[in-house]
Each structure stands twice: as structure tokens, then as C-alpha cells.
Amino acid sequence: GVARYRAEVIGTGEILFFFNDPATTEIYTLSLHDALPIYLPRHVCVSCDLIHYQNPKVVAGCIPEMDGKILLCKRAIEPRYGLWTLPAGFMENDETTAQAAAREALEEANARVTILSLYTMFSLPHIDQVYIMYRGKLENTDFGPGSESLEVKLYEEKDIPWESLAFPVITETLRLYYRESAAGHFSTHTGDIWKTSRAAKDYQLKILDKDKLDKEKTRNR
């Protein structure tokens, strides 16, 4: 229970469900290991001391490629209704990240995609999400809007609607993709994106493998 840990109550949480029984929680800051004194807020049941962990969500998607073009989806749902994105969404239980990426392409664009390789992984701590994006080969042109899309369309690089992309993580993934596509070589990249204000275009980007990118740029000059 919480008594085993150094803890401080910092508030009362919402009604949560523990094993189908409703319980009121209090929010504690807990350090769960003496050797790792990192204090994080946790929802703790006031009846049984069970800690209700709230962990980041994993979003999986892909870059559907065909003949030098990329398939984009125009969102039919909030957030960012009416803006363009790559097919991606939350993972389901009992599936791999690659299976989730292929499923999202089918759901959002009725597109069948062969997953090729992992391309980017971005942490978005301000919304507690991790984005995992694959490169994928679009199997045919038999695609169309799913229930979450207003429109789907193949774009050449020169026609990408950069000012109308829905999310910074999509913008940065496509920037990396086209940079490497021009060089004829693709790597796997990791990074972090933080929002600096509520404005969609205000964010900070940290590419953790920037040295590798710079070396590739020099090599391909």
C-alpha cells in the first residue's frame, strides 16, 4: 500500500473503477523506489491503496508511398477537423505496432498498405503520447475516405499542404521523409516534441539522432 512509500496527498481525484468497483481516489506524489527519488502524481484508492497508473498512449501510423507520392487523409473528426494528416491512431490491445499502423490506414483511408520499416518515434509529453510511424507501400489505388476522413488523396512533394497539416508530429515526420527521399537513403529517427503555447505551430523539436542526420546530409552533398 501507499504506507510503504514516502507520499504526500496533493488533492482528491475523480471516481475511478478498480476491478469493476467504483472508488474515490486521492492524488499523491510518490517515490516508489528509494534509489530513484522521482516524485510523480499518482491516483491512489482511498479504500485499498491500489495505485491507478495512468500511462502514455501509443499512436501508430504509416507513410503510405506509391510512385513517389504520399497518401494523406483530411480529418473528419476533432481535434484539427478539416486538416490533413497521415493515417495513424491509438493502438488496440492484442496487436503489434506494425499491425496497428496497417489497420489505421485501412480504417481511415480504406487503403491496404504493406508495412516496410520503422521510420520515426516521437515522444509528445505535453499530451502523454508516443507516436510510432512506419514507411509503408500502398498496394493499389483502391482507396477512399473512411468514417474519420473527409477526403484522401495522393500528393507529390511539391503539392503537400504544409500549412494545413494537422499536427506537428506529422509535419516533422514528412520533413524527415522528403529530406531522406531526395538523398535516396532512409534511416530510423527518434525525437521529442513539446508544445510551447496553445497555437498549433508553436512547438519545440529535438531530434535525438541529429548527428546522424547531419552526417547523412554531408555524405550526400
Backbone as numpy.savetxt, mean C-alpha at the origin, in Angstrom:
# Nx Ny Nz CAx CAy CAz Cx Cy Cz
-1.17 -10.64 31.71 -1.98 -9.45 31.71 -1.12 -8.19 31.71
-1.78 -7.05 31.75 -1.09 -5.77 31.71 -0.21 -5.57 32.93
-0.57 -6.21 34.03 0.19 -6.02 35.26 1.64 -6.45 35.09
1.93 -7.31 34.15 3.30 -7.76 33.93 4.17 -6.68 33.29
3.53 -5.67 32.70 4.26 -4.68 31.94 4.21 -3.33 32.64
5.18 -2.50 32.32 5.12 -1.12 32.77 4.09 -0.41 31.91
3.05 0.10 32.51 1.94 0.64 31.71 1.37 1.88 32.35
0.80 2.71 31.51 0.15 3.94 31.96 -1.12 4.12 31.16
-2.26 4.30 31.86 -3.52 4.51 31.16 -3.53 5.91 30.57
-3.83 6.02 29.27 -3.87 7.34 28.64 -5.23 7.65 28.03
-6.21 6.77 28.23 -7.54 7.06 27.72 -8.41 5.82 27.69
-9.67 6.02 27.36 -10.62 4.92 27.26 -10.94 4.69 25.79
-10.90 3.43 25.38 -11.12 3.10 23.98 -12.57 2.83 23.67
-12.83 2.47 22.41 -14.17 2.16 21.97 -14.55 0.75 22.37
-15.81 0.38 22.10 -16.24 -0.99 22.34 -15.62 -1.87 21.26
-14.87 -2.87 21.68 -14.26 -3.81 20.76 -14.82 -5.20 21.04
-14.50 -6.14 20.19 -15.01 -7.49 20.38 -13.85 -8.46 20.57
-13.87 -9.17 21.67 -12.86 -10.17 21.98 -13.56 -11.53 22.02
-13.23 -12.37 21.05 -13.83 -13.69 20.99 -15.35 -13.62 21.10
-15.93 -12.69 20.33 -17.38 -12.49 20.21 -18.03 -11.89 21.44
-17.25 -11.46 22.44 -17.83 -10.82 23.62 -17.42 -9.34 23.62
-18.41 -8.44 23.69 -18.07 -7.02 23.71 -17.36 -6.65 25.00
-16.40 -5.75 24.89 -15.67 -5.32 26.08 -15.20 -3.88 25.89
-15.25 -3.11 26.97 -14.69 -1.77 26.93 -13.18 -1.86 27.09
-12.46 -1.04 26.35 -11.00 -1.05 26.47 -10.51 0.27 27.02
-9.36 0.21 27.64 -8.61 1.40 28.01 -7.35 1.42 27.16
-6.87 2.62 26.86 -5.68 2.75 26.03 -4.47 2.95 26.93
-3.53 2.02 26.88 -2.32 2.06 27.66 -1.13 2.35 26.74
-0.09 2.93 27.32 1.21 2.89 26.65 1.98 1.75 27.30
2.42 0.81 26.48 3.04 -0.40 27.00 4.44 -0.57 26.45
5.33 -1.04 27.28 6.62 -1.56 26.82 6.59 -3.05 27.11
6.52 -3.86 26.06 6.28 -5.28 26.24 7.56 -6.08 26.45
8.69 -5.43 26.46 9.94 -6.14 26.66 10.94 -5.18 27.30
11.54 -5.60 28.41 12.47 -4.72 29.14 13.65 -4.31 28.29
14.09 -5.19 27.39 15.25 -4.87 26.56 14.91 -3.96 25.39
13.62 -3.74 25.18 13.18 -2.90 24.07 12.17 -1.89 24.58
12.62 -0.83 25.25 11.71 0.12 25.89 11.06 1.08 24.90
10.27 0.53 23.99 9.52 1.34 23.04 8.06 1.35 23.49
7.55 2.53 23.81 6.21 2.63 24.37 5.21 2.99 23.28
4.22 2.13 23.10 3.21 2.32 22.07 1.82 2.22 22.69
0.86 3.00 22.16 -0.51 2.89 22.68 -1.14 1.57 22.28
-1.77 0.91 23.24 -2.45 -0.36 22.98 -3.84 -0.33 23.59
-4.81 -0.95 22.89 -6.14 -1.15 23.46 -6.11 -2.40 24.33
-6.46 -2.24 25.61 -6.42 -3.36 26.54 -7.79 -3.54 27.17
-8.29 -4.78 27.16 -9.60 -5.08 27.73 -9.57 -4.86 29.24
-10.57 -4.12 29.78 -10.60 -3.83 31.21 -11.02 -5.04 32.02
-11.59 -6.05 31.35 -12.06 -7.23 32.07 -11.00 -8.31 32.18
-10.27 -8.56 31.08 -9.36 -9.71 31.06 -7.91 -9.36 30.74
-7.61 -8.07 30.51 -6.25 -7.61 30.20 -5.76 -8.06 28.83
-6.64 -8.59 27.98 -6.23 -8.99 26.65 -5.87 -7.75 25.83
-4.71 -7.79 25.18 -4.28 -6.67 24.34 -4.87 -6.85 22.96
-5.57 -5.83 22.47 -6.15 -5.86 21.12 -5.19 -5.15 20.19
-4.38 -5.93 19.47 -3.38 -5.35 18.58 -4.04 -4.80 17.32
-3.67 -3.60 16.95 -4.13 -2.98 15.72 -2.91 -2.73 14.84
-2.77 -3.55 13.81 -1.56 -3.57 13.00 -1.80 -2.98 11.62
-0.73 -2.58 10.93 -0.90 -2.00 9.59 -1.55 -2.97 8.61
-2.27 -2.41 7.65 -2.89 -3.18 6.59 -1.92 -3.31 5.41
-1.97 -4.45 4.74 -1.15 -4.67 3.55 -2.00 -4.46 2.31
-1.53 -3.58 1.42 -2.17 -3.33 0.14 -1.29 -3.94 -0.94
-1.88 -4.76 -1.80 -1.13 -5.39 -2.88 -1.72 -4.98 -4.23
-0.84 -4.76 -5.20 -1.31 -4.36 -6.53 -0.25 -4.65 -7.56
-0.50 -4.20 -8.78 0.46 -4.47 -9.84 0.45 -3.35 -10.88
1.49 -3.38 -11.71 1.60 -2.50 -12.87 1.32 -3.38 -14.10
0.09 -3.38 -14.62 -0.23 -4.24 -15.76 0.36 -3.68 -17.05
1.29 -4.41 -17.66 2.03 -3.94 -18.83 1.55 -4.65 -20.09
1.49 -3.92 -21.20 1.23 -4.54 -22.51 1.76 -3.63 -23.60
2.74 -4.11 -24.36 3.28 -3.39 -25.51 3.70 -1.96 -25.16
4.36 -1.82 -24.04 4.85 -0.50 -23.63 3.81 0.40 -23.00
2.61 -0.12 -22.78 1.54 0.66 -22.17 1.20 0.09 -20.79
0.59 0.95 -19.96 0.21 0.59 -18.59 -1.30 0.75 -18.43
-1.93 -0.23 -17.78 -3.36 -0.16 -17.53 -3.64 0.59 -16.24
-4.42 1.67 -16.33 -4.83 2.45 -15.17 -6.34 2.36 -14.98
-6.77 2.56 -13.73 -8.19 2.52 -13.38 -8.62 3.88 -12.83
-9.76 4.37 -13.26 -10.33 5.61 -12.73 -11.28 5.25 -11.60
-11.01 5.74 -10.40 -11.70 5.28 -9.21 -13.17 5.69 -9.18
-14.01 4.72 -8.81 -15.45 4.96 -8.66 -15.85 5.03 -7.20
-14.87 5.02 -6.31 -15.13 5.04 -4.87 -14.22 6.06 -4.20
-14.61 6.47 -3.00 -13.74 7.29 -2.17 -12.78 6.38 -1.41
-11.61 6.86 -1.03 -11.13 8.22 -1.28 -10.61 8.41 -2.70
-10.53 9.68 -3.10 -9.96 10.07 -4.40 -10.82 9.61 -5.56
-12.13 9.76 -5.39 -13.09 9.43 -6.45 -12.74 10.19 -7.73
-12.79 9.49 -8.86 -12.57 10.12 -10.15 -11.13 10.30 -10.56
-10.19 9.87 -9.71 -8.77 9.97 -10.05 -8.24 8.60 -10.47
-7.06 8.60 -11.07 -6.53 7.39 -11.68 -5.53 6.69 -10.75
-5.51 5.36 -10.86 -4.63 4.57 -10.01 -4.27 3.27 -10.70
-3.30 2.59 -10.16 -3.02 1.22 -10.55 -3.94 0.30 -9.76
-4.31 -0.85 -10.32 -5.18 -1.77 -9.56 -4.46 -2.28 -8.31
-5.07 -2.06 -7.16 -4.47 -2.47 -5.89 -5.54 -2.43 -4.82
-5.36 -3.22 -3.77 -6.32 -3.22 -2.68 -5.84 -4.08 -1.53
-6.62 -4.11 -0.47 -6.23 -4.83 0.73 -6.18 -6.34 0.49
-5.15 -6.96 1.05 -5.05 -8.41 1.00 -6.19 -9.05 1.77
-6.58 -10.22 1.32 -7.54 -11.05 2.05 -6.77 -12.14 2.79
-7.43 -12.76 3.76 -6.82 -13.91 4.42 -6.67 -15.06 3.42
-5.72 -15.91 3.69 -5.52 -17.13 2.91 -5.14 -16.86 1.46
-4.38 -15.78 1.22 -3.84 -15.55 -0.11 -2.45 -14.93 0.02
-1.63 -15.11 -1.02 -0.31 -14.50 -1.05 -0.42 -13.08 -1.58
0.66 -12.32 -1.44 0.64 -10.95 -1.97 0.51 -10.97 -3.49
1.15 -11.92 -4.16 1.03 -12.00 -5.62 -0.39 -12.37 -6.03
-1.01 -13.28 -5.31 -2.41 -13.64 -5.60 -3.33 -12.45 -5.38
-3.06 -11.67 -4.33 -3.88 -10.49 -4.06 -3.74 -9.47 -5.18
-2.53 -9.27 -5.68 -2.30 -8.32 -6.76 -3.05 -8.72 -8.02
-3.00 -10.01 -8.36 -3.72 -10.50 -9.54 -5.23 -10.40 -9.34
-5.71 -10.69 -8.15 -7.14 -10.60 -7.86 -7.64 -9.17 -7.99
-6.87 -8.21 -7.47 -7.30 -6.82 -7.54 -7.40 -6.33 -8.98
-6.49 -6.78 -9.85 -6.57 -6.42 -11.26 -7.84 -6.96 -11.89
-8.22 -8.17 -11.49 -9.44 -8.78 -12.01 -10.67 -8.06 -11.48
-10.67 -7.71 -10.21 -11.83 -7.06 -9.60 -12.02 -5.62 -10.10
-10.94 -4.88 -10.22 -11.05 -3.46 -10.55 -11.08 -3.18 -12.05
-10.48 -4.10 -12.84 -10.37 -3.83 -14.28 -10.78 -5.02 -15.14
-11.32 -6.08 -14.50 -11.66 -7.29 -15.25 -10.48 -7.74 -16.11
-9.28 -7.54 -15.58 -8.06 -7.80 -16.33 -7.35 -9.02 -15.76
-6.93 -9.89 -16.66 -6.14 -11.05 -16.25 -4.67 -10.71 -16.44
-3.94 -10.84 -15.34 -2.54 -10.41 -15.32 -1.67 -11.56 -14.82
-0.56 -11.79 -15.52 0.47 -12.70 -15.04 1.47 -11.91 -14.21
1.59 -12.24 -12.94 2.50 -11.52 -12.07 3.93 -11.90 -12.40
4.77 -10.89 -12.62 6.15 -11.12 -13.04 7.12 -11.09 -11.87
7.21 -9.97 -11.18 8.19 -9.85 -10.09 7.80 -8.71 -9.17
8.26 -8.80 -7.93 8.06 -7.73 -6.97 8.79 -6.47 -7.45
8.11 -5.33 -7.39 8.74 -4.11 -7.88 8.98 -3.08 -6.77
7.95 -2.67 -6.05 8.15 -1.70 -4.97 7.43 -2.14 -3.70
8.00 -1.72 -2.58 7.33 -1.86 -1.29 7.50 -0.55 -0.54
6.39 0.13 -0.29 6.41 1.42 0.39 5.66 1.33 1.72
6.26 1.88 2.77 5.59 2.03 4.05 4.93 3.40 4.11
3.65 3.43 4.52 2.90 4.67 4.66 2.45 4.78 6.12
3.34 5.18 7.03 3.00 5.16 8.45 1.87 6.09 8.85
1.62 7.16 8.08 0.58 8.11 8.45 -0.82 7.51 8.29
-0.95 6.43 7.50 -2.25 5.75 7.37 -2.12 4.27 7.72
-1.00 3.89 8.31 -0.80 2.52 8.79 -1.01 1.48 7.69
-0.34 1.71 6.55 -0.44 0.78 5.44 0.95 0.46 4.88
1.06 -0.71 4.28 2.24 -1.10 3.52 1.77 -1.46 2.12
2.33 -0.80 1.13 1.97 -1.04 -0.28 3.02 -1.95 -0.91
2.57 -3.05 -1.50 3.43 -3.98 -2.22 2.95 -4.04 -3.66
3.81 -3.60 -4.58 3.44 -3.54 -5.99 4.33 -4.44 -6.83
3.70 -5.20 -7.71 4.40 -6.10 -8.62 4.36 -5.55 -10.04
5.31 -5.98 -10.86 5.17 -5.84 -12.30 4.32 -7.00 -12.78
3.45 -6.73 -13.76 2.59 -7.78 -14.26 2.39 -7.66 -15.76
2.18 -8.79 -16.40 1.94 -8.83 -17.85 0.45 -8.98 -18.11
-0.13 -8.00 -18.78 -1.54 -8.06 -19.15 -1.71 -9.13 -20.23
-2.56 -10.11 -19.97 -2.65 -11.27 -20.85 -3.38 -11.00 -22.15
-4.36 -10.08 -22.13 -5.11 -9.75 -23.34 -5.80 -8.41 -23.15
-6.51 -7.95 -24.16 -7.19 -6.65 -24.10 -8.66 -6.79 -23.71
-9.02 -7.94 -23.20 -10.40 -8.17 -22.76 -10.54 -7.67 -21.32
-10.55 -6.34 -21.14 -10.68 -5.75 -19.82 -11.75 -4.66 -19.87
-12.19 -4.23 -18.70 -13.22 -3.20 -18.60 -13.44 -2.83 -17.15
-14.17 -1.76 -16.87 -14.34 -1.30 -15.49 -15.02 -2.33 -14.60
-14.44 -2.57 -13.42 -15.11 -3.33 -12.39 -15.99 -2.41 -11.57
-16.54 -2.94 -10.50 -17.49 -2.16 -9.69 -16.84 -0.97 -9.00
-15.52 -0.99 -8.82 -14.83 0.10 -8.13 -14.17 1.08 -9.11
-14.42 0.90 -10.41 -13.79 1.75 -11.42 -14.83 2.38 -12.34
-14.60 3.64 -12.67 -15.44 4.33 -13.65 -15.00 4.02 -15.07
-13.68 3.83 -15.22 -13.09 3.65 -16.54 -11.73 2.97 -16.36
-11.32 2.18 -17.33 -9.97 1.62 -17.34 -9.39 1.87 -18.73
-8.09 2.13 -18.76 -7.50 2.53 -20.04 -6.01 2.21 -20.07
-5.51 1.79 -21.24 -4.09 1.62 -21.45 -3.45 2.96 -21.81
-2.35 3.29 -21.12 -1.67 4.56 -21.34 -0.24 4.36 -21.77
0.19 5.14 -22.75 1.60 5.30 -23.01 2.17 6.30 -22.01
3.48 6.27 -21.84 4.10 7.15 -20.84 3.76 8.62 -21.08
3.78 9.06 -22.32 3.53 10.48 -22.62 2.12 10.92 -22.29
1.21 9.96 -22.12 -0.19 10.30 -21.86 -0.63 10.05 -20.42
0.28 9.59 -19.58 -0.09 9.32 -18.18 -0.66 10.59 -17.54
-1.83 10.53 -16.90 -2.43 11.72 -16.28 -1.81 12.02 -14.91
-0.57 12.48 -14.93 0.20 12.66 -13.70 -0.52 13.55 -12.69
-1.18 14.59 -13.17 -1.85 15.52 -12.25 -3.15 14.95 -11.68
-3.58 13.82 -12.21 -4.84 13.23 -11.77 -4.65 11.84 -11.19
-3.42 11.53 -10.74 -3.20 10.26 -10.06 -3.68 10.35 -8.62
-4.24 9.26 -8.14 -4.97 9.29 -6.88 -4.07 9.41 -5.64
-2.94 8.71 -5.65 -2.15 8.58 -4.43 -0.66 8.78 -4.71
0.07 9.39 -3.77 1.52 9.55 -3.94 2.24 8.23 -4.20
1.81 7.16 -3.55 2.49 5.88 -3.73 2.37 5.39 -5.17
1.28 5.70 -5.85 1.11 5.33 -7.25 2.00 6.20 -8.13
2.04 7.49 -7.83 2.91 8.41 -8.58 4.36 7.97 -8.50
4.84 7.66 -7.30 6.25 7.32 -7.12 6.57 5.96 -7.73
5.64 5.02 -7.66 5.86 3.72 -8.29 5.99 3.87 -9.79
5.14 4.68 -10.39 5.21 4.88 -11.85 6.46 5.66 -12.24
6.89 6.61 -11.45 8.12 7.34 -11.75 9.31 6.39 -11.77
9.39 5.51 -10.80 10.46 4.52 -10.78 10.37 3.61 -12.00
9.15 3.19 -12.31 8.96 2.26 -13.41 9.45 2.86 -14.73
9.05 4.08 -15.03 9.43 4.69 -16.30 10.91 5.05 -16.34
11.47 5.39 -15.20 12.91 5.65 -15.15 13.68 4.39 -15.52
13.25 3.26 -15.00 13.97 2.02 -15.27 13.59 1.42 -16.62
12.37 1.66 -17.06 11.96 1.17 -18.36 12.83 1.78 -19.46
13.13 3.05 -19.31 13.98 3.72 -20.29 15.38 3.14 -20.30
15.84 2.66 -19.14 17.18 2.08 -19.04 17.19 0.61 -19.42
16.00 0.00 -19.54 15.91 -1.40 -19.91 16.28 -2.37 -18.81
16.16 -1.92 -17.56 16.53 -2.77 -16.43 15.64 -2.44 -15.24
15.07 -3.48 -14.62 14.19 -3.28 -13.47 14.79 -3.93 -12.23
14.72 -3.22 -11.10 15.14 -3.74 -9.81 13.94 -3.73 -8.87
14.18 -4.12 -7.64 13.15 -4.05 -6.59 13.51 -2.90 -5.66
12.52 -2.09 -5.28 12.78 -0.88 -4.50 11.91 -0.83 -3.25
12.48 -0.26 -2.20 11.74 -0.06 -0.96 11.86 1.40 -0.54
10.85 1.89 0.17 10.89 3.28 0.61 9.77 3.60 1.57
9.76 4.85 2.02 8.76 5.36 2.96 8.14 6.62 2.39
6.86 6.79 2.63 6.15 8.01 2.22 5.37 8.54 3.42
5.59 9.82 3.74 4.85 10.47 4.82 4.08 11.65 4.24
2.83 11.84 4.68 2.10 13.05 4.34 2.59 14.18 5.25
2.78 15.36 4.68 3.22 16.52 5.45 2.09 17.51 5.69
0.96 17.30 5.01 -0.24 18.10 5.25 -1.42 17.32 4.68
-2.60 17.87 4.78 -3.78 17.17 4.25 -3.87 17.26 2.73
-3.09 18.16 2.14 -3.09 18.28 0.69 -2.49 17.02 0.06
-3.13 16.52 -1.00 -2.72 15.25 -1.59 -1.29 15.25 -2.08
-0.80 16.41 -2.52 0.53 16.46 -3.12 1.63 16.84 -2.14
1.28 17.02 -0.87 2.27 17.37 0.13 2.73 16.11 0.86
3.89 15.62 0.48 4.40 14.41 1.13 5.92 14.36 1.01
6.52 13.56 1.88 7.95 13.32 1.84 8.20 11.90 1.36
9.25 11.72 0.57 9.60 10.41 0.04 11.02 10.07 0.44
11.21 8.85 0.92 12.55 8.35 1.21 12.70 7.00 0.50
13.57 6.94 -0.51 13.87 5.69 -1.18 15.06 5.06 -0.45
14.85 3.90 0.14 15.88 3.31 0.97 17.04 2.75 0.15
16.79 2.48 -1.14 17.85 1.95 -2.00 18.29 3.01 -3.01
18.32 4.27 -2.59 18.66 5.37 -3.50 20.06 5.21 -4.10
21.01 4.68 -3.32 22.36 4.49 -3.85 22.35 3.56 -5.05
21.53 2.51 -4.97 21.43 1.57 -6.09 20.83 2.25 -7.31
19.83 3.08 -7.09 19.22 3.81 -8.21 20.23 4.74 -8.87
21.01 5.45 -8.05 22.00 6.37 -8.61 23.08 5.63 -9.41
23.46 4.46 -8.93 24.46 3.67 -9.64 23.90 3.20 -10.99
22.62 2.78 -10.98 22.01 2.33 -12.22 21.90 3.47 -13.23
21.59 4.67 -12.72 21.48 5.83 -13.60 22.82 6.14 -14.23
23.88 6.07 -13.43 25.23 6.33 -13.97 25.63 5.27 -14.99
25.32 4.02 -14.69 25.70 2.92 -15.57 25.02 3.03 -16.92
23.80 3.57 -16.95 23.03 3.60 -18.19 23.12 4.93 -18.93
23.97 5.80 -18.52 24.16 7.07 -19.23 24.84 6.83 -20.58
